């Protein structure tokens, strides 16, 4: 059905998952009421911009996802439905996670003290070399008891709820309240969770407890997936019919009467341009939102953002010595048509790095702690990660009117999503762990607010 009047102009700032899905949904409006334009500061779409293409010895090219974007049943429900709608193929690879400590004195990586498997597909767990059978059995029993205690608590003991003063109990306080052993927390739980959230242990402990508890509940005994051919296939499917302005750095978004004016600088010519739209969707991180949109400057300053790095390289010296057993296992896996992949989880007292032994004979280290030989580095990518705290959760929930059971004094009223036809979208724009599901949920929310049907 054609639009009855002039189309309404929509600007989407940012071309990550949230921006592309938002633009795709609005552009697919069955009534054809909108004309969408995407602004991207880079010279390529950002969803897949950090990834890297390598050529194998047989001259075949492969795309290495940076960062690796695994998803699962239970938590990424809307993302999975979207992939099914788009015809995106995905598979369920098996992972082995050797957990190693990094010495605080000389930075040396110790041999693994435990080798975990995704969905516990390796039963019994692989015994680390140098660990006697009795010690291994006792350690496995200890970890099993701690794991099942933590899991039971997640299902049976609710985190303390949000109040008018904060966004609820932190993970730090929750773990103390359920009396989870500190040795298990520091040596196993935090390293594994930090590899998902890509932040320091202290930053993770400052997360709202409900984030970790909800994630643990929804992913319990669920399968994990990765996209066949990499996330570039998702990007290509979503963006094929979208209008994108590359090299356009948006410097200001402001309400002008009933319109919203977007000002940007062309990265090549350095010329400054402005254009007015009926709706603007900012699908960027909070620090960028605060920099370009004055009404949200103060609110966005309370949402923490950190910077990190992912490195594609061939420096095998960064991999902990796992002994001959895991080396043979890795060699056998690489020869399989559906190889089990190894993801080393290496931690010191404050942070965790992950080293993915990629099936295409490269290593991908996310948020590295130990140095990597510069001569063996193939590709570097800067990554921005939005963090969560009970205080930032309170701000986000008030913006999106989520869990707003506590009334706020009029003097504390802040900007709400959609005010002045300005919208927010992103992994951080919902009440949950900052992962891809938040991108899709927030994009769906914008589409539904504009009376656009979501087809999945």
Number of C-alpha atoms within 10 A of each C-alpha: 8 9 13 9 8 10 14 14 16 23 25 25 30 28 30 21 26 31 29 27 25 30 30 20 20 25 22 20 20 14 14 18 21 22 20 21 19 24 24 22 20 16 13 14 25 18 19 23 16 19 21 16 11 15 11 11 8 6 8 8 12 15 17 24 22 26 18 17 14 18 22 18 17 18 22 21 15 19 20 21 14 18 16 13 11 14 11 17 15 18 13 15 15 19 21 23 21 23 25 26 21 21 13 12 6 7 13 13 20 17 20 23 20 22 19 23 21 17 15 13 12 14 8 11 16 17 20 21 16 12 14 10 11 9 11 18 15 11 15 16 12 12 15 12 12 19 17 11 14 22 16 12 18 21 12 9 14 14 24 15 12 20 14 13 11 15 23 21 21 23 24 17 16 22 18 12 11 14 11 16 12 12 10 14 17 16 18 21 16 22 30 22 16 22 22 16 19 27 25 21 22 15 20 24 21 19 23 30 27 25 20 20 20 18 16 18 17 16 17 14 13 14 16 20 18 18 20 15 15 20 22 19 14 22 19 12 14 18 17 9 12 16 14 22 19 17 20 25 20 22 17 17 24 18 19 12 8 12 18 21 20 23 18 21 18 16 15 9 8 12 10 14 13 13 12 19 20 19 22 28 24 24 30 20 22 23 18 15 23 17 17 18 18 14 15 18 16 12 19 22 15 18 21 16 16 13 12 14 17 23 22 23 21 19 18 14 11 19 21 21 16 20 13 11 12 19 12 11 13 18 11 12 16 18 11 10 7 13 16 20 20 21 23 24 27 29 30 20 15 14 22 26 25 28 25 21 20 16 19 15 12 19 24 28 27 23 22 19 16 15 10 17 12 10 9 12 16 16 15 17 17 12 16 13 18 21 21 27 25 22 19 21 27 25 20 24 17 19 22 20 14 13 12 15 10 11 10 13 8 7 6 8 11 15 15 17 21 17 10 18 17 22 21 27 30 28 26 27 27 22 19 19 24 20 20 20 25 24 26 26 23 25 31 24 21 22 22 14 13 16 13 21 16 15 12 13
